[in-house]
C-alpha cells in the first residue's frame, strides 16, 4: 500500500482512503507531492464545477504569491483591441505609472478580434493570481453580453470589477448643413422630418449606435441608421463629409473637426463638461440625464482573485490616474479621469450599464450569433 499526501492549500492535506482505513497511520515515511520546481511557488487553479462555489474551488489552489509580497513578477494588461485604438492609448498612458507603483513590469498584451471578445476570454481564463488583468470598456463589458448571447464569458459573472479609470467623452454631433445649434433645436428639426435624417455608426451593435437608439427613444424621433465598416473612424468621416446628418462620436477623434467648423457638437456625453469644449453642455444639461457616460474604461481581474490583491490593484490604478502627468496626457488624448469609490461601486455601475444596454438592444433587436 502506498501512502501519499497531496499538499493543497495553506497546510490542508488529502490522504488516500486506503491509508486511513488501514488504522495504522503512519507506519513508514510519508511523501508530500508539491507540483512545482524546488525553490519556486506556483498556482494550480480551476473553475468551480459540480455546483461548488468559488471558495470551495479555492481549496484546490496553491497561492503563487501571498498578498503581502504581491507582485513578485511582471503583470500582463490585456487590451482587447489593436494597438493605436482608444483602449490601447489609455493603457499605454497609465502603464509607466503602474510599473512605478507596483515595482514590476506591466506588459500590454493586445488581443484584438471579435469585437473585443477574444481579449475578454483570454483574461477571464487567466489564473486568478493578480498577474493578468483586463482593461475593458463599455463595448466589451456592457454591450457585447447582449449582442453576443452565446459568448461563454459573462463579464458581470466572470470578472471582479476593480475600478473605472477613465471616461472618453462622446458627443451628439451634426454636419453643418443641419441648421441647428442645440439639442433642443435638433429634436424639433428631426420631429418635423420623421425618417428623413440619418445617422452613422461603426456597426450594428456599436456603442455609438446604441447611444443614438437610446437618445431617439427618449426624444421621440426616428432616424435612419447607416452602419459603417472600419471602426468609428469611417462613421466620423461620413459625418464630416455630410454623408450622414448626425452621429454619436468620440470627442478624442473629432475635436479638430469641431474646432475648424466641419461638424457641430450639440451635447457632450459625459458626467461633466469637457474641458476643451467648456461652452458645450452635457446631454444631462440638455434634458437627457440617461445619456451621461461615454466610452468608459476600467480594470478587471479574473473571478477568484484574492481580495487583498484586488484591493492592491485598486489602489495602484487609483494612484496611477491621479498622477499629474498621466492626467495631462489622458486629457490631451480626449479622456477624463473617473474612478470608482470601491470595487463594489464599480460592480454596481457595471450591473446598471449592462441592464441599460440590454434593454436598448432588446428593443432594437440587435443580436449576433
C-alpha positions in Angstrom: 0.0 0.0 0.0 1.3 3.4 -1.0 0.8 6.3 1.4 0.7 9.7 -0.4 -0.2 13.1 0.9 -1.1 15.8 -1.6 -0.4 19.3 -0.2 -3.2 21.5 -1.4 -3.9 24.8 0.3 -2.3 26.5 3.3 -1.4 23.3 5.0 -4.6 21.3 4.2 -3.9 17.7 3.1 -5.7 14.9 1.5 -4.7 11.3 2.4 -5.6 8.3 0.4 -8.6 6.5 1.7 -6.7 3.2 1.9 -4.2 4.6 4.3 -6.9 5.9 6.6 -8.8 2.6 6.6 -5.6 0.7 7.5 -5.8 2.0 11.0 -2.1 2.4 11.4 -1.0 5.7 10.1 1.8 6.5 9.6 3.7 3.2 9.5 6.6 4.5 7.4 7.9 7.5 5.6 5.3 9.9 4.1 5.8 11.6 0.8 4.4 15.2 0.2 3.8 15.9 -3.5 4.5 19.5 -4.5 3.7 20.3 -8.1 6.4 22.9 -8.6 10.1 23.1 -9.0 12.4 23.4 -5.9 12.6 27.0 -4.6 9.5 28.2 -6.5 5.9 28.8 -5.9 3.0 28.3 -8.3 -0.7 28.3 -8.8 -2.9 25.3 -9.6 -6.3 26.7 -10.5 -9.6 25.6 -12.0 -13.1 26.9 -12.3 -15.8 25.8 -9.9 -17.5 22.6 -11.0 -20.4 20.4 -9.9 -22.3 23.4 -8.3 -19.5 24.3 -5.9 -18.7 27.9 -5.1 -15.5 29.8 -5.7 -14.4 29.4 -2.1 -14.7 25.6 -2.3 -12.8 25.5 -5.6 -10.2 27.7 -4.0 -9.2 24.8 -1.7 -7.5 23.3 -4.7 -5.3 26.3 -5.3 -1.7 26.8 -4.1 -1.1 30.5 -3.9 1.8 31.6 -6.1 2.3 34.8 -4.1 0.9 35.9 -0.8 -0.9 39.2 -0.8 1.8 40.7 1.4 4.5 40.0 -1.3 2.4 40.7 -4.4 3.6 41.3 -7.0 6.9 39.3 -7.4 7.0 39.3 -11.2 5.7 41.1 -14.3 2.0 41.6 -14.8 0.0 41.4 -18.0 -2.5 44.0 -19.0 -4.9 42.5 -21.6 -6.2 45.2 -24.0 -8.9 43.6 -26.2 -8.3 45.9 -29.2 -5.5 46.6 -31.6 -2.6 49.0 -30.9 -3.5 52.6 -31.6 -7.1 52.4 -30.5 -8.6 54.3 -27.6 -8.1 51.4 -25.1 -4.5 50.9 -26.2 -3.8 54.6 -25.8 -5.2 54.7 -22.3 -3.4 51.5 -21.4 0.0 52.9 -22.6 -0.5 56.2 -20.8 -1.2 54.6 -17.4 1.3 51.7 -17.8 4.5 53.6 -16.7 2.9 54.8 -13.5 1.5 51.4 -12.7 5.0 49.9 -13.2 6.4 52.6 -10.8 3.7 51.9 -8.2 4.0 48.1 -8.3 7.7 47.8 -8.7 7.3 45.3 -11.5 6.9 45.4 -15.3 3.4 45.7 -16.7 3.3 44.2 -20.2 0.5 45.2 -22.6 -1.0 42.2 -24.4 -3.2 43.4 -27.4 -5.7 40.6 -28.1 -8.0 42.2 -30.8 -10.8 40.5 -32.6 -14.5 39.5 -32.4 -15.5 43.0 -31.1 -13.1 42.6 -28.2 -14.4 39.2 -27.1 -11.1 37.4 -27.8 -9.2 39.5 -25.3 -12.0 39.3 -22.8 -12.0 35.5 -22.9 -8.2 35.4 -22.6 -8.4 37.5 -19.4 -11.3 35.6 -18.0 -9.5 32.3 -18.3 -6.2 33.5 -16.8 -5.1 32.3 -13.4 -6.8 34.3 -10.6 -3.5 35.3 -9.1 -3.4 39.1 -9.9 -0.8 38.8 -12.6 -3.3 39.2 -15.5 -5.8 42.0 -15.6 -8.1 43.3 -18.3 -8.6 46.9 -19.5 -12.3 46.6 -20.5 -14.6 49.2 -21.9 -18.3 49.9 -22.4 -18.4 47.8 -25.5 -16.8 44.6 -24.2 -18.2 44.7 -20.7 -21.7 46.2 -21.1 -22.9 45.9 -24.7 -21.3 42.7 -26.0 -23.0 40.5 -23.4 -26.4 41.2 -25.0 -25.1 41.4 -28.6 -23.4 38.0 -28.3 -25.7 36.0 -26.0 -23.9 32.7 -26.8 -20.5 34.0 -25.9 -19.4 31.9 -22.9 -17.9 34.7 -20.8 -20.3 36.9 -18.9 -18.4 40.0 -17.6 -20.6 40.6 -14.5 -20.3 36.9 -13.6 -16.7 36.0 -14.6 -14.8 39.1 -13.5 -14.1 41.1 -10.5 -14.7 44.8 -11.3 -11.8 46.7 -9.8 -12.3 50.3 -10.7 -13.2 52.6 -13.6 -10.2 54.6 -14.7 -11.4 56.9 -17.5 -14.3 58.0 -19.5 -13.7 59.0 -23.1 -16.5 61.5 -23.7 -18.6 61.3 -26.7 -20.8 64.0 -28.3 -24.0 64.2 -30.3 -22.7 66.0 -33.4 -24.3 67.2 -36.6 -23.0 68.2 -40.1 -23.0 72.0 -40.6 -25.7 71.5 -43.3 -28.2 70.7 -40.5 -29.5 74.1 -39.4 -29.5 73.6 -35.7 -27.3 74.8 -32.8 -28.6 72.9 -29.8 -30.0 69.5 -28.9 -33.5 71.0 -28.4 -33.4 72.5 -31.9 -32.2 69.2 -33.4 -35.1 67.3 -31.8 -37.6 69.8 -33.2 -36.0 69.6 -36.6 -36.0 65.8 -36.6 -39.6 65.6 -35.4 -40.6 67.8 -38.4 -38.8 65.4 -40.7 -39.6 61.8 -39.5 -37.4 59.2 -41.2 -35.7 61.8 -43.5 -32.5 62.2 -41.5 -29.9 59.6 -41.0 -27.1 58.8 -38.5 -23.9 56.9 -38.8 -22.2 54.4 -36.5 -19.3 51.9 -36.5 -21.6 48.9 -36.7 -25.0 47.4 -35.8 -24.0 46.6 -32.2 -21.6 49.5 -31.6 -21.8 51.8 -28.6 -22.4 54.8 -30.9 -25.4 53.1 -32.4 -26.8 52.1 -29.0 -26.4 55.6 -27.6 -28.2 57.0 -30.6 -31.1 54.5 -30.2 -31.5 55.4 -26.6 -31.5 59.1 -27.5 -34.0 58.6 -30.3 -36.4 56.8 -27.9 -36.0 59.4 -25.2 -36.5 62.3 -27.7 -39.3 60.7 -29.6 -37.6 60.9 -33.0 -36.8 58.5 -35.9 -33.6 58.5 -37.9 -32.3 56.0 -40.4 -29.3 54.0 -39.3 -26.2 53.8 -41.6 -23.6 51.4 -40.3 -20.0 51.6 -41.5 -17.2 49.1 -41.5 -13.7 50.0 -40.4 -14.4 51.3 -36.9 -15.6 54.6 -35.6 -13.2 56.5 -38.0 -15.4 55.6 -41.0 -18.5 56.9 -39.4 -16.7 60.1 -38.4 -15.5 60.6 -42.0 -19.1 60.1 -43.2 -20.3 62.8 -40.8 -17.6 65.3 -41.8 -18.3 64.8 -45.5 -22.1 65.2 -45.0 -22.9 61.6 -46.0 -24.8 61.4 -42.7 -26.6 64.1 -40.8 -25.8 63.2 -37.3 -23.7 60.8 -35.2 -22.6 60.0 -31.7 -18.8 60.5 -31.9 -15.8 60.2 -29.7 -14.6 63.7 -28.8 -11.0 62.5 -29.0 -11.4 61.7 -32.6 -13.4 64.7 -33.8 -12.1 67.6 -31.7 -10.1 69.1 -34.6 -13.2 68.9 -36.8 -15.2 70.7 -34.2 -12.6 73.4 -33.8 -12.4 74.1 -37.6 -16.2 74.0 -38.0 -16.5 70.9 -40.1 -19.0 69.4 -37.6 -21.0 70.9 -34.7 -21.1 69.3 -31.2 -24.6 69.8 -29.7 -24.1 68.0 -26.4 -21.3 66.2 -24.6 -21.9 62.6 -23.4 -20.1 62.8 -20.1 -20.9 63.3 -16.4 -19.4 66.8 -16.7 -18.5 69.3 -19.4 -15.4 68.6 -21.4 -12.5 70.8 -20.5 -11.6 71.6 -24.1 -15.2 72.5 -25.0 -16.4 74.4 -22.0 -19.3 76.1 -23.8 -20.9 72.8 -24.9 -23.4 71.5 -22.4 -23.7 67.9 -21.4 -26.6 65.8 -22.6 -27.9 65.8 -19.0 -28.0 69.6 -19.1 -30.0 69.5 -22.3 -32.7 67.3 -20.7 -31.4 63.7 -21.3 -30.0 62.6 -18.0 -29.7 58.9 -19.0 -27.1 59.8 -21.7 -24.2 60.7 -19.5 -21.4 58.1 -19.9 -19.1 58.0 -22.8 -16.7 55.2 -23.7 -15.7 54.3 -20.1 -12.9 52.0 -19.4 -11.9 50.1 -16.3 -9.7 47.5 -14.7 -10.9 43.9 -14.2 -9.5 40.7 -12.6 -10.5 37.1 -13.1 -13.1 35.7 -10.7 -11.4 34.1 -7.7 -8.6 36.6 -7.3 -7.9 37.1 -3.5 -9.4 40.2 -2.0 -6.1 41.7 -0.8 -4.7 41.5 -4.3 -7.9 43.1 -5.7 -7.5 46.0 -3.3 -3.8 46.4 -4.0 -4.5 46.7 -7.8 -7.5 49.0 -7.0 -5.2 51.4 -5.0 -2.5 51.1 -7.7 -4.9 52.1 -10.5 -6.3 55.0 -8.5 -2.8 56.4 -7.8 -1.8 55.9 -11.4 -4.5 58.0 -12.9 -4.1 60.6 -10.1 -0.6 61.4 -11.3 -0.4 64.9 -12.8 1.5 63.8 -15.9 -0.9 60.9 -16.5 -3.9 63.3 -16.1 -2.4 65.7 -18.6 -1.7 63.0 -21.2 -5.1 61.4 -20.8 -6.8 64.8 -21.1 -4.8 65.5 -24.3 -6.0 62.2 -25.7 -9.6 63.2 -25.0 -10.1 61.2 -21.8 -11.5 62.3 -18.5 -10.3 60.7 -15.2 -13.2 59.0 -13.5 -12.5 56.4 -10.7 -14.7 54.3 -8.6 -15.1 54.6 -4.8 -14.6 50.9 -4.4 -14.7 47.6 -6.4 -18.2 47.2 -5.2 -19.1 50.6 -6.5 -17.7 49.7 -9.9 -19.5 46.4 -9.9 -22.8 48.1 -9.3 -22.1 50.6 -12.1 -21.4 47.6 -14.3 -24.7 46.0 -13.4 -26.6 49.2 -14.2 -24.8 49.6 -17.5 -25.4 46.0 -18.6 -29.1 46.4 -17.8 -29.3 49.7 -19.6 -27.8 48.4 -22.9 -29.7 45.0 -22.6 -32.9 47.0 -22.7 -31.9 49.1 -25.7 -30.6 46.1 -27.6 -33.8 44.1 -27.0 -35.9 47.0 -28.2 -33.7 47.4 -31.3 -33.4 43.7 -31.9 -29.7 43.5 -32.5 -28.3 40.1 -31.8 -25.2 38.3 -33.2 -24.8 34.6 -33.1 
